[in-house]
Amino acid sequence: MDQNGSAETLRLTDAWFRRNGLTYFVPEERDAVRAAMRPRRTVRIGLVVVIVAVAAGVALAWVTGDVGVAPALLLTLGGAAAGWYALTAMRFRPILTWAVGRTFGSLPRLLPMALRALPLLLLFITFLFINAEVWEMSANLDAGALWLVTLLFGGSAVAFLLVRLPEEVDRIDDDVDAEFLLRTCARTPLETACAELVEGARDGESTDPAEFAHVSGYERWNLVLALLVIQATQVLLIAFAVFAFFLVFGAIVMTDGVQMGWTGQESLHNLSWLPNVSGELVKVALFLSAFSSLYVTVSTVTDEIYREQFFGTVLREIERAVGMRAVYLALRDRQSAQVRSQ
């Protein structure tokens, strides 16, 4: 492949990376993200967000009389600001768009997985739902405290994924060989270049693309973030299903007398537009669905059966990204060598 052909292949590959949520694999995008992460810029924006969030939290706590609302609002606004900055300055939007689209595009396959996972999960969580202590604790939580508990479960799930998902990426780039590269680059803009580079490496004429297989830095975090969004979207769908199930189940079996006895309250806060659903039932369902999200997150990563169901096809996408990146870097290296030799 001549220099012009290599340049065109690299250009098409850059476009392919952007379409498939691999923004940080493109050098220009990676440079922009690196500039956005400079301390001078992030610290200034962070201070503004903290000041606004603290002022809003204190004002809301003073208006509602619920002290727990202040830290909950602070964390929520801080997370929202970080998300906005990631979507704009840090070029996270293509990663998010691809990962969410990938999840909803695989719903026909995801639903059977969820239906296999839900019965065991509901069996476990139902024992907590028909527990008087859980009702007494959950129903008597203030809005701020319940908000904080939900954020705690969600944050714990995200933290767990950020610890475990890099291990999944590192495990993939340990087993890269010529067959791996040819398989992962098939039907991509790098298919022809991959075959040429692999053949050249076998004849000793060029660098082996497998030497570029180790993924690190921003590119490694690109893969981790894509896995994180896919996993979080799946877990949220299951948590929503658990929430809806307990609202329906509670509206059928939990009479007002049982709810008042278990919560220790003299009256319930029934919703006017859903007469069989009380505010206390909503709190319990929300608490248990947040707890189930953490449970499902841990199970899908640590349990081999869950892991195969939820990660099987996604990990093949990561394998393709790792293989294409290795060939992409090898092609860029060869192009640079050709330029220097001229």
ABEGO torsion letter per residue (X at the ends): XBAAAAAAAAAAAAAAAAAAGBAAABAAAAAAAAAAABAAAAAAAAAAAAAAAAAAAAAAAAAAGBAAAAAAAAAAAAAAAAAAAAABAAGAAAAAAAAAAAAAAAAAAAAAAAAAAAAAAAAAAAAAAABAAAAAAAAABBAAAAAAAAAAAAAAAAAAAAAAAAAAAAAAAAABBAAAAAAAABGBAAAAAAAAAAAAAAAGABBBAAAAABBBEAAAAAAAAAAAAAAAAAAAAAAAAAAAAAAAAAAAABBAAAAAAAAGBABBBBBAABAABBAAAAAAAAAAAAAAAAAAAAAAAABAAAAAAAAAAAAAAAAAAAAAAAAAAAAAAAAAAAAAAX
